[in-house]
Amino acid sequence: MTSTRWTRAILHLDMDAFFVNVHILDHPEDGDIPLVVGGQPDKRGVVASASYEAREFGIRSAMPTAKAKRL
């Protein structure tokens, strides 16, 4: 039996609503309200992360924050 020695490993982790959940760890009182983390709406910002409560309003990652703010 031969063994292969790894010289490099690539790992991809996809953590749902990661930035929002980091905020909730620091501020547990915000856990039940719609939360969005993203860029400035007046500067072509986009949503980086949206809580499940915010998703109920149709807000999604990569959505322009100006549109998310209108929802």
C-alpha positions in Angstrom: 0.0 0.0 0.0 1.4 3.4 -0.9 0.5 6.6 1.0 0.2 10.0 -0.5 1.7 12.9 1.4 -0.4 16.1 1.2 1.6 19.2 0.5 -1.4 21.4 0.5 -5.0 21.2 1.6 -7.9 23.5 0.7 -10.8 23.9 3.1 -14.0 25.7 2.3 -16.4 26.6 5.1 -19.7 28.2 4.5 -21.2 29.5 7.7 -24.7 30.7 7.2 -25.4 34.3 8.4 -21.9 34.3 9.9 -21.4 38.1 10.4 -24.9 38.4 11.9 -24.3 35.5 14.3 -21.0 37.1 15.4 -22.9 40.2 16.3 -25.5 38.2 18.2 -22.8 36.5 20.2 -21.7 40.0 21.5 -25.3 41.4 21.7 -27.7 38.5 22.5 -30.6 41.0 23.1 -30.6 41.5 19.2 -31.3 37.8 18.6 -34.9 38.1 17.7 -34.9 41.1 15.4 -34.1 41.4 11.7 -30.4 42.1 11.3 -28.4 42.9 8.2 -24.6 43.4 7.9 -23.4 45.2 4.8 -22.1 48.2 3.1 -23.5 51.8 3.1 -26.7 52.0 1.1 -25.7 55.4 -0.4 -22.4 54.1 -1.6 -23.4 51.0 -3.6 -23.0 48.7 -0.6 -24.3 45.1 -0.6 -25.6 42.8 2.1 -22.9 40.6 3.4 -25.1 38.7 5.9 -28.8 38.6 6.8 -30.5 37.0 9.8 -33.3 34.6 9.3 -35.7 37.2 10.6 -34.5 39.6 7.9 -34.8 36.9 5.2 -38.5 36.8 6.0 -38.7 40.3 4.5 -37.0 39.1 1.3 -33.5 40.3 2.2 -30.7 38.1 0.9 -26.9 38.2 0.7 -25.4 40.1 -2.2 -28.5 42.3 -2.5 -27.8 46.0 -2.7 -28.2 47.5 0.8 -30.3 50.3 -0.6 -32.9 47.8 -1.8 -32.7 45.9 1.6 -33.3 49.1 3.4 -36.5 49.8 1.4 -37.8 46.3 2.3 
